[in-house]
């Protein structure tokens, strides 16, 4: 429940600090005093739209704080999972609006994004205002209300999951369902591409190897000459010129003798290394020369092969890309040629998922029928209490042709307020006062199963008069036996049932106007009820107010 509410510089409210308890709390005041402003502030606190226009004129920011206690298990778990556990069983909410446009949201004193903030506020308060009358006129809201009254949210989630699985199979089926002509064209095109690559039969790394070999063959004569020159210079020698190996041998012999004659000379080891390294190099050059055979016509073969490989460049920038594209085309070709097998597999999967959906959807439908019967019965008793004993309320179902989110049927409420008139959709039959009473009756049922701890009614008595207005007060008081209920009302008959009565007063202080909210004493409450009753005789109005209080107290006593 809402334990405390602090509002600063919001609209005409300069500074309002309120503490609340369980039971029925009413707010009353002159027209234009700012009664609905409290509801607006609470809506912003719960994640509603925060506009700079709501900031009190002349101020740079507005702040709204709220403390909730006795949280539901669902709210406690939601806070823990998000990392904002309840502190001593309390939830602290904070919204700040600035003229700069910057808005701040805090939970448990920590700033968080608005989207997360809103999700953590879900289920704290149920606000009913005039706009909810309009929601009842929209038949698409009726199924959700039925499910809420019956506590069927988990069943709906199971059905939605089954519907999602079935719809995924349908999408897969549509993707496969292409025309036979298009399929054949694609199959022929893929076959041509695959065969073209297969005829060339490229191998990984082949193009690089051929390019290197082409370079070697193109310079075969030059390579042969260079190898011969190198071997002659290294090992064989030529007319009038000794080979490098022979010269190194002479140098080695001289340094060997020098080392024998002078122990301090250490350069002999270096010449040894150079001498044998030169011999190894000569052996490598000779081996390269002896094994270098340039096959006649090989260069032409390489040229032709490189031309073939180049024709495949339309499939990729290199052979790796081409081979990868070929594998993908083979996979697609296999899928197209085996499309019938895939259709058969999808058809079986489609039947299985459809059966799974039908099973859970039919179970949900059966539960909805049972809930609908209980709602019709329970709501009729609530409507009798609100002086609509001759009315009729029906829940009607319209089957959906295909599996869809929400279940196998649509739900619409039908209502007749007059004996002898057949029930019709709400939008066509209910007046404003009747709709207020119908909504209050539905809320009475919802209060018995809803985990929300706080209900707010903004002028729920609109359009209701006579003896029925007293019934509205009784119904609100009944709901308040198990819930925290706030009510903004213009009716003294409703306000008389309050456990706590707040007056909302608009006053002028200097050059500024402000709205003040204060708890009324017993004497002030009598005066406020008398004002609401109207009339020119003050004492008569106060007497009537006293009678209302006495009557309401007697009504609430079990």
Buried (B, 14 or more C-beta within 10 A) or exposed (E): BBBBBBBBBBBBBBEBEBEBEBBBBBBBBBEEBBBBBBBBBBBBBBBBEBEBEBBBEEBEBBBBBBBBBEBBEEBBEBBEEBEBEBEEEBBBBBBBBBEEEEBBBBBBEEEBEBEBBEEBBEBBBBBBBBEBBEBBBEBEBBBBBBBBBBEBEEBBEBBBBBBEBBBEBBEBBEEBEEEEEEBEEBBEEBBEBBEBBEEBEBEEEBBEEBEEBBEEBEEBEEBEEEBEEBBBBBBBBEEEEEBBBBEBBEEBEEBEEEBEEEEEEEEBEEBEEBBEEBBEBBEEBBEEBEEEEEEEEBBEBBEEBBEEBEEBEEBBEEBEEBBEBBEEBBEBBEEBEEBEEBBEEBEEBBEEBBEBBBEBBEBBBEBBEEBBEBBBEBBBEBBBBBBBEEBBBBBBBEEBEEBBEBBBBBBBBBBBBEEEEEBEBBEEBBEEBBBBBBBBBBBBBBBEEBEBBBBBBBBBBBBBEEEBBBBBBBBBBBBBEEBBBBBBBBBBBBBBBBBBBBBBBBEEEEEEEBBBBEEBEEEEBBBBBBBBBEEEEEEEBBBBBBEBBEBBEEBBEE
